[in-house]
Amino acid sequence: EVQLQAYGGGLVQAGGSPRLRCAASGFTFGNEALGWFRQAPGKEREAVASIKISEGSTYYKDSVKGRFTISSANAKNTVYLHMNSLQPEDTAVYSCAAATYLYPPFGGFGSWGQGTQVTVSS
């Protein structure tokens, strides 16, 4: 059974720099990819960042380039999203997802985990 769990959400002030963590289990990593998605109230879910585990290639939504960094731990079942200079527009439920093969930048995700709420106050 594939399981994905996001951690690290909470209330932060504008300009804050929290870090989210995703713990994945139930599969091995070869050509697999992990990604972060977010959904704000009244808006469609959107991709934020993705990483191809085997190569370390990363992809980002334009609005977070230079502010967010996705990375995997030495234990490949863990991925982080470091977020800098948060803005109120970043407020959303952030979820991690897994893909058996990544079609850059954000294609191929089929397994989803429960999200963690990130709220940015202004």
Secondary structure, DSSP 8 states (H G I E B T S, - for coil): --EEEEE--EEEETT---EEEEEEESS--SS-EEEEEEE-TTS--EEEEEEETTT--EEE-GGGTTTEEEEE-SSTTEEEEEE-S--GGG-EEEEEEEEEEEETTTEEEEEE-B-EEEEEE-
